[in-house]
């Protein structure tokens, strides 16, 4: 039996198959990690029972793969952290959180680079690919999203300032 060589993803730090293939152009990941993310997205797009947590999937992945400082990366990480905050901390329903994130884009030109935490959470997209049922999938995605949001806690005050005014957080 042939064992698959594993490599560390430069974004999330997870272990993935050493594969050849595409990656995102500014979210730095290994090809194996990017492929695993694609499998999770395909599952969410193809079955409404899995899609319920799709926005958390996208936000957690983007925040775990911040890339390097550039206007695009700064805005991407900022907006995905905004939506993680709205969904997981303020517990807004997905549609309301999405509308609020879109409202936050009006100020995205004021976002600044957030230095990535050295540890982006104990869970990665690999943990999601291991789920079998929709219930397991949703539970795993929520846990992943929370672990990513908590990893970025040194920057929560900045993210709170980026929220649309009607969703302000004072802590």
C-alpha positions in Angstrom: 0.0 0.0 0.0 1.3 3.5 -0.9 1.2 6.1 1.8 0.3 9.6 0.8 2.9 12.2 1.7 1.5 15.0 3.8 2.6 18.7 3.9 1.8 21.6 6.1 -0.4 24.3 4.6 1.4 27.6 4.8 -2.0 29.3 5.6 -3.8 27.4 8.2 -1.0 25.1 9.4 -3.1 22.0 8.8 -1.7 18.7 7.3 -2.9 17.9 3.7 -1.9 15.6 0.9 1.2 16.7 -1.0 -0.8 17.4 -4.2 -0.1 19.3 -7.4 -2.8 21.7 -8.4 -4.2 25.2 -8.2 -4.4 27.5 -5.2 -6.1 30.8 -4.6 -4.2 33.8 -6.0 -3.9 35.7 -2.8 -5.1 33.4 0.0 -1.9 31.4 0.5 -2.6 27.6 0.9 -1.2 24.3 -0.2 -2.8 22.7 -3.2 -4.1 19.9 -1.0 -5.8 22.4 1.4 -7.3 24.3 -1.5 -8.6 21.0 -2.9 -10.1 20.0 0.5 -11.9 23.4 0.6 -13.3 22.8 -2.9 -14.7 19.5 -1.8 -16.4 21.1 1.2 -17.8 23.9 -1.0 -19.2 21.3 -3.5 -21.0 19.5 -0.7 -22.5 22.8 0.6 -23.6 23.9 -2.8 -25.1 20.6 -3.8 -27.2 19.9 -0.6 -29.3 22.6 1.1 -28.9 20.7 4.4 -25.2 21.5 4.3 -25.5 25.0 2.9 -26.9 26.5 6.1 -23.3 27.1 7.4 -21.7 28.0 4.0 -20.9 31.6 5.0 -19.0 30.4 8.1 -17.1 28.0 5.9 -16.0 30.8 3.5 -15.2 33.2 6.3 -13.2 30.6 8.4 -11.2 29.5 5.4 -10.4 33.1 4.3 -9.4 34.2 7.8 -7.1 31.1 8.1 -5.4 32.0 4.8 -4.8 35.7 5.1 -2.0 35.8 2.5 0.4 38.8 2.5 -0.3 42.5 2.9 -2.1 43.9 -0.2 -5.3 45.9 -0.6 -7.1 42.8 -1.6 -5.9 40.7 1.3 -6.5 43.4 3.8 -10.1 43.8 2.7 -10.7 40.1 2.4 -9.5 39.3 5.9 -11.3 42.3 7.3 -14.7 41.5 5.8 -14.5 37.8 6.6 -13.7 38.6 10.2 -16.5 41.1 10.3 -19.0 38.4 9.2 -17.5 35.8 11.6 -18.1 38.4 14.4 -21.7 39.0 13.2 -22.5 35.3 12.8 -20.8 33.9 15.8 -20.5 36.6 18.4 -23.6 38.7 17.7 -25.5 35.6 16.5 -27.1 37.3 13.6 -29.0 35.1 11.1 -27.0 34.3 8.0 -28.9 36.7 5.7 -28.7 39.6 8.2 -25.0 39.0 8.7 -24.4 39.0 5.0 -26.3 42.2 4.6 -24.3 43.8 7.4 -21.0 42.6 5.8 -22.0 44.1 2.5 -22.7 47.4 4.4 -19.3 47.1 6.0 -17.7 47.1 2.5 -18.5 50.9 2.3 -15.7 51.4 4.8 -13.3 48.7 3.5 -10.9 51.4 2.2 -10.2 52.3 5.9 -9.2 48.7 6.8 -5.6 48.1 7.8 -3.4 45.0 7.7 -4.0 42.8 10.8 -0.9 40.8 11.7 -1.9 37.2 11.5 -1.9 35.3 14.8 0.9 32.7 15.0 -1.7 30.0 15.6 -4.9 30.3 13.5 -6.9 27.7 15.5 -6.9 24.0 16.2 -9.4 23.2 13.4 -9.0 23.5 9.7 -11.0 22.5 6.6 -9.6 19.0 7.1 -11.9 18.5 10.1 -14.9 19.4 7.9 -14.1 16.9 5.2 -14.3 14.1 7.8 -18.0 14.7 8.7 -20.6 12.4 7.3 -24.0 13.9 8.1 -25.4 17.4 7.7 -25.7 17.7 11.4 -22.1 16.7 12.0 -21.1 19.1 9.2 -22.9 22.1 10.7 -21.5 21.4 14.1 -18.0 21.0 12.8 -18.2 24.2 10.7 -19.5 26.2 13.6 -16.7 24.9 15.8 -14.1 25.7 13.1 -15.5 29.2 12.7 -15.4 29.8 16.5 -11.8 28.5 16.7 -10.8 30.9 13.9 -12.6 33.9 15.4 -11.0 33.2 18.8 -7.6 32.9 17.2 -8.0 36.4 15.9 -8.9 37.7 19.4 -5.9 40.1 19.5 -7.7 42.1 16.7 -11.3 41.9 17.9 -11.4 45.5 19.0 -10.3 46.5 15.4 -13.0 44.3 13.9 -15.6 45.8 16.2 -14.7 49.2 14.8 -15.2 47.9 11.3 -18.8 46.8 12.0 -21.6 48.9 10.6 -22.8 51.4 13.2 -26.1 49.6 14.0 -24.1 46.5 15.1 -21.5 48.2 17.3 -19.9 46.2 20.1 -18.5 47.8 23.2 -16.1 45.6 25.2 
